[in-house]
Amino acid sequence: MPRGLGLAFAEGLTVFVPLAAAGDVVRAKLTEIKGKTAFAEITEVIEPSPDRIEPPCEYFGTCGGCDMMQLNYEAQLAAKVAMVRDCIERIAKITLEVPIDIIPSPEQFGYRLRAQWHAEPEKKTIGYYRRNSRDLVDVKQCMVLVPELQAEMDRIRGGLGEADANQKIQIDAAAGSNGDVSVYSADLLDPTRDINFASESGDRFSFSARSFFQGNRFLIDKLIETAIGGAAGDTALDLYSGVGLFTLPLARRFKNVIGVEDNEHAVEFADANAVRAGLENIDFYAESVRKYMASAEVSKADFVLLDPPRAGAEKDTIMNLIKLGPKQISYVACEPSILARDLKRFVENGYAITSITALDLFPQTHHVETVAHLVRTEMVVTS
């Protein structure tokens, strides 16, 4: 199920079918044909797969968010492992010699700490875009949100008539671990509050809706543990370091840690988080990772952790990282196809994959977080 799409074959076509389950017998209508590839929409489920369940959300199939809610949870996890493996083997042409483990979410609903909403003030509607369109679905209740964000959505809906806007507006929202909520929108007057998330290890991370933070409240500590593993040594480099989610734990294992992040709001939070934690062995750089890795300032490192945005790291960033030659690399990715693209570059240039772990940070959707650990086996750099 690439990107959560069902896969079928008919009359010489490879057909991708959204909202399907492996083993379904369906009647579907072709909506687009490109060469030997086609896309179709289910019009009738003739014989449901054993993995198919009745989606509990009334907006399923209309809202563009949750696209795996038709599957039982075990099937969701299996599909995500298959997606990661397919990307690595098909895109990167890497034959994996390690298993792909997956860490499930302790809760499959009410987990999401972050959301991006769209609203139409005149209609007093708020929600998410309709699947495959920019039309707004007015969502009264979103089952994956933590209760604090659901309450905030209700509050914003009640005040939308007061907003001075005649078109759709965008609202970013985030919740902390103590119930506080932060909201940012260029179209609303609500101030953007600073909020906090307390990890099980005792670190407290301040952030806001204007800075990135991981979205599943139940798996943040497990993600930190998985990404860092048993790494320790002299110098660690944390690329795309955000508010310091990985930087602070790294600073307790390494003598020196460097964090690089181009979001100035995030760097301000990261500095404050390090000071609060009493960690004086961290240097944060407020600049793009690409620029830093190409500069003379880049430091040799024993261990490099990178957690780039969905588009991944630029090619020259990857190649400069390979030239730097760290012994160990931990790559945290939210898009398996991009991870595969970049793993190919590492493997072709002297690195070996030692482990791959998927974490289900996004239950009910096809999205999956993946952590790949690599070790340097030889120094080979190609252009």
LINBEL-V637141 format. One record per backbone hydrogen bond with DSSP energy under -1.0 kcal/mol. CO is the residue of the C=O (numbers start at 0). NH is the residue of the N-H. E is the energy in kcal/mol with one decimal. If there is no record, write none. Layout:
BEGIN
co: [CO	CO]
nh: [NH	NH]
e: [E	E]
END
This chain:
BEGIN
co: [0	1	5	7	9	12	13	14	15	16	20	24	24	26	26	28	31	33	35	36	37	38	38	40	43	46	48	50	56	58	58	61	67	69	71	72	73	74	75	76	77	78	79	80	81	82	83	84	85	86	86	87	100	102	110	111	112	114	116	117	118	119	119	124	125	126	127	128	129	134	136	142	143	145	146	147	148	149	150	151	152	153	156	158	159	162	168	170	171	172	173	179	181	183	194	195	196	198	202	204	206	207	214	215	218	219	220	221	222	223	224	227	232	233	234	234	235	236	237	238	240	243	245	246	248	249	249	252	255	256	257	258	259	259	262	263	264	265	266	267	268	269	270	271	272	273	274	280	282	284	284	287	288	289	291	301	302	303	304	305	308	313	314	315	316	317	318	319	320	326	327	328	329	330	332	334	335	336	337	338	339	341	342	343	345	345	349	349	351	354	355	356	357	358	358	361	363	368	369	370	371	372	372	373	374]
nh: [3	4	16	14	12	9	37	7	39	5	23	45	46	42	43	40	38	36	13	33	15	30	31	28	26	24	51	71	59	61	62	130	70	52	75	76	77	78	79	80	81	82	83	84	85	86	87	88	89	90	91	93	357	359	216	145	174	172	170	126	168	123	124	119	138	117	136	63	132	129	127	109	111	149	150	151	152	153	154	155	156	157	159	161	162	164	118	116	183	114	181	175	173	171	206	176	204	201	198	196	194	210	112	218	222	223	224	225	226	227	228	230	254	255	301	302	257	304	259	306	243	247	249	250	251	252	253	232	235	282	237	284	239	240	266	267	268	269	270	271	272	273	274	275	276	278	277	256	258	260	286	291	292	293	294	327	236	329	238	331	311	317	318	319	320	321	322	323	324	375	303	373	305	371	369	338	339	340	341	342	343	345	346	347	348	350	376	377	374	372	100	370	102	360	368	364	67	358	332	356	330	353	354	328	351]
e: [-2.1	-2.3	-2.7	-3.3	-1.9	-2.1	-2.8	-2.6	-2.2	-3.2	-2.5	-1.7	-2.4	-3.2	-1.8	-2.3	-2.6	-2.3	-2.9	-3.7	-2.8	-3.2	-1.5	-2.8	-3.0	-2.4	-1.5	-2.1	-1.3	-2.0	-2.7	-3.1	-1.9	-2.8	-2.0	-2.3	-2.2	-2.4	-1.9	-2.1	-2.2	-2.1	-2.3	-2.6	-2.8	-2.3	-2.2	-2.7	-3.0	-2.0	-1.3	-1.8	-3.5	-2.7	-2.1	-2.0	-2.1	-2.7	-2.7	-2.6	-2.4	-1.1	-1.5	-2.2	-1.6	-2.3	-3.0	-2.4	-1.8	-3.4	-1.1	-1.9	-3.2	-1.8	-2.4	-1.7	-2.5	-2.0	-2.2	-2.6	-2.3	-1.8	-1.1	-1.5	-1.5	-1.6	-2.2	-3.1	-2.9	-2.3	-3.1	-2.6	-2.4	-3.0	-2.2	-2.2	-3.0	-1.4	-3.0	-1.9	-3.0	-1.7	-3.6	-1.4	-2.3	-2.2	-2.4	-2.5	-2.7	-2.2	-2.2	-1.9	-1.4	-2.5	-2.3	-1.4	-2.2	-2.8	-2.4	-1.7	-2.3	-2.1	-2.1	-2.0	-1.0	-1.9	-1.8	-1.7	-2.3	-2.2	-3.5	-3.0	-1.6	-2.1	-2.1	-2.2	-1.8	-2.7	-2.7	-2.0	-2.8	-2.3	-2.3	-2.5	-1.7	-2.4	-1.4	-2.4	-2.6	-2.4	-1.4	-2.4	-2.9	-1.0	-1.4	-1.9	-2.4	-2.8	-2.9	-3.0	-2.6	-2.1	-2.6	-2.2	-2.1	-2.3	-2.2	-1.7	-1.3	-2.3	-2.0	-2.8	-2.5	-2.5	-3.0	-2.3	-2.5	-1.8	-2.2	-2.9	-2.0	-1.8	-3.0	-2.1	-1.2	-1.7	-3.4	-1.7	-2.2	-2.5	-1.6	-3.2	-2.7	-2.1	-2.0	-1.7	-2.7	-3.3	-3.0	-2.6	-2.9	-2.7	-1.2	-2.3	-2.6]
END
